[in-house]
Amino acid sequence: RHYASNAIPTSTPSPMGKGWRHSLDWKVQYRAIQQAGTYNPLAEVAIVRRPLGTPVSFQRLTFPPPAPPNVPQPSWTGGAYGAGGLSGEAGSSLLYTDDDGTRVSFEPVSPPTNPPTFVLKRIQRPGEPEITVDTNVAAGTMTFSSTGKCLVVTHTSGKVSSVVSRSGANCTSGASDQTWSYTYDGASCLRTATGPAPA
């Protein structure tokens, strides 16, 4: 993982405070607007927010049953500032493929919401092991696991409050844990970052 302080404007909110973002902070925002017409088409918009890049927007016009005859459901198309491609359905999962080959998948939260809310599920960078993501919305934690190691990221009031690095297949707490802690000021700016104590 890594952090960047020049990837987003200082006024943009983020889990690391204004002006900071970490390299695992992938998100997708989805909305749908019912259109008037014979078949009541549904205008869908998905915005993929990349950790250290600009957001990418996609859209498509779909038809709920009964769909017009001989009209297949369309693919997602990128906007004027788009990069990469998007596939999948809002009711199941969405897969974003960045221009550099990074593949990122999102799944709807359970129980489902309307409109659907998605959580990060997998990150596959070219030539690197896959990272799986387990999100516990109630606890405010996201666990990133890969090749016997994991990071447990805890959020408090929407901000990253701690990151714990662990080893082991089950990502259980142990003597080798390393913890980083973060605090923020009243303006939601990163105030302190404290790493693990020296061995």
C-alpha positions in Angstrom: 0.0 0.0 0.0 1.0 3.6 -0.3 -0.3 7.1 0.3 -0.5 10.2 -1.8 -1.1 13.8 -0.9 -1.2 15.3 -4.4 -3.7 12.9 -6.0 -6.9 14.8 -5.0 -7.7 18.4 -4.2 -7.4 19.4 -0.5 -11.1 20.1 -0.4 -12.1 16.6 -1.4 -13.2 14.4 1.5 -11.5 11.0 1.8 -11.0 8.2 4.3 -7.5 9.6 5.0 -8.7 13.2 5.6 -8.7 16.1 3.1 -6.0 15.9 0.5 -4.9 12.4 1.3 -5.8 9.0 -0.2 -4.5 5.4 0.1 -3.9 3.0 -2.7 -6.7 0.5 -1.8 -9.4 3.1 -1.8 -11.5 1.9 -4.7 -15.2 2.8 -4.8 -18.1 2.7 -7.2 -21.2 5.0 -7.0 -24.4 3.8 -8.8 -27.7 5.5 -9.5 -30.5 4.8 -11.9 -33.3 7.1 -13.2 -36.5 5.8 -14.6 -37.3 7.4 -18.0 -40.7 8.0 -19.5 -41.5 6.0 -22.6 -43.2 2.9 -24.0 -40.9 0.5 -22.3 -39.9 2.7 -19.3 -36.2 2.6 -20.0 -33.8 2.9 -17.1 -30.9 5.3 -17.3 -28.0 3.8 -15.3 -24.9 5.7 -14.2 -21.8 4.2 -12.4 -18.9 6.3 -11.3 -15.7 4.4 -10.4 -13.5 6.3 -8.0 -9.9 5.2 -8.5 -7.5 5.6 -5.5 -4.8 7.7 -7.1 -6.5 8.8 -10.3 -9.5 10.7 -11.6 -13.0 9.3 -11.3 -14.4 7.4 -14.4 -18.0 7.6 -15.3 -20.1 5.0 -17.3 -23.7 4.9 -18.4 -26.2 2.8 -20.3 -29.9 2.7 -21.0 -31.6 -0.6 -20.0 -35.1 -1.9 -20.3 -36.9 -3.7 -17.5 -39.3 -6.5 -18.4 -41.0 -6.5 -20.8 -38.1 -5.3 -22.9 -38.6 -4.2 -26.5 -38.4 -7.1 -29.0 -35.0 -8.0 -30.4 -33.2 -5.4 -28.4 -30.3 -6.8 -26.3 -29.4 -5.1 -23.0 -26.6 -2.6 -23.9 -23.1 -2.6 -22.5 -21.7 0.2 -20.3 -20.1 3.0 -22.2 -17.5 5.4 -20.8 -17.9 9.2 -20.6 -15.7 11.8 -22.3 -13.1 11.5 -19.6 -13.4 7.7 -19.2 -10.6 5.2 -18.9 -10.9 1.5 -18.8 -14.2 -0.5 -19.0 -17.1 -1.6 -16.9 -19.2 -4.8 -17.1 -21.8 -6.5 -14.9 -25.2 -5.9 -13.5 -26.3 -3.6 -10.6 -28.2 -6.5 -9.0 -25.2 -8.9 -8.9 -21.7 -7.5 -9.3 -19.7 -4.9 -11.3 -16.2 -5.4 -12.7 -14.0 -2.5 -13.6 -10.9 -3.0 -15.8 -8.4 -0.1 -15.7 -6.3 0.9 -18.7 -3.2 -0.6 -17.0 -5.0 -4.0 -16.7 -6.0 -3.8 -13.0 -9.3 -5.6 -12.4 -11.5 -4.5 -9.5 -14.8 -6.1 -8.6 -17.6 -4.7 -6.5 -20.6 -6.5 -5.0 -23.9 -5.1 -3.6 -24.2 -4.9 0.2 -26.6 -7.4 1.9 -29.4 -6.8 2.6 -29.7 -4.9 -0.7 -30.4 -1.2 -0.8 -32.3 0.9 -3.3 -30.4 2.2 -5.2 -27.8 -0.5 -4.8 -24.7 0.2 -2.6 -21.5 -1.6 -3.6 -18.5 -2.7 -1.6 -15.1 -3.5 -2.8 -14.5 -7.3 -3.2 -11.3 -8.0 -5.2 -8.3 -6.2 -6.6 -6.1 -7.9 -9.2 -3.1 -5.9 -10.4 -1.2 -7.3 -13.4 1.5 -9.7 -12.4 0.5 -9.6 -8.7 -1.4 -11.9 -6.4 -5.1 -11.2 -6.1 -6.3 -9.2 -3.1 -9.6 -10.2 -1.6 -11.6 -7.8 0.5 -14.0 -8.5 3.3 -16.1 -5.5 4.5 -17.9 -5.4 7.8 -20.1 -2.4 7.5 -21.4 -2.6 11.1 -17.9 -2.8 12.6 -16.4 -0.2 10.1 -13.6 -2.6 9.1 -12.2 -3.7 5.7 -9.9 -6.7 5.6 -7.5 -7.0 2.6 -6.0 -10.5 2.3 -3.4 -11.9 -0.1 -0.9 -14.7 0.1 -1.1 -15.4 3.8 -1.0 -11.7 4.8 -3.7 -9.2 5.5 -4.4 -5.6 6.4 -7.3 -4.8 8.7 -8.4 -1.2 8.1 -10.7 0.3 10.8 -12.8 3.4 10.1 -14.2 5.7 12.7 -16.7 8.4 11.7 -15.8 7.7 8.1 -12.0 8.1 8.5 -9.2 5.5 8.7 -8.4 5.3 12.4 -6.1 2.3 12.4 -4.4 -0.2 10.0 -3.2 -3.5 11.4 -0.8 -5.7 9.4 -1.1 -9.5 10.2 0.3 -12.7 8.9 -1.4 -16.1 8.8 -4.1 -17.8 6.7 -7.0 -16.8 9.0 -5.9 -13.2 9.6 -6.1 -13.7 13.4 -4.4 -11.4 15.9 -0.9 -12.4 17.0 2.4 -11.2 18.5 3.7 -10.2 15.0 0.8 -7.6 14.4 2.0 -4.2 13.4 -0.4 -1.2 14.0 -0.6 2.2 12.5 -2.9 4.8 14.0 -4.3 8.0 12.6 -6.0 11.1 14.1 -7.8 14.0 12.5 -8.6 17.6 13.4 -12.0 19.3 13.5 -11.7 20.2 9.8 -11.3 16.5 8.8 -7.6 17.0 8.0 -5.0 14.3 8.9 -3.3 15.4 12.1 -1.1 12.5 13.2 0.1 9.2 11.8 1.8 6.8 14.4 3.5 3.7 13.3 4.4 0.5 15.3 7.0 0.8 18.0 10.5 -0.1 17.0 11.4 -3.8 17.7 
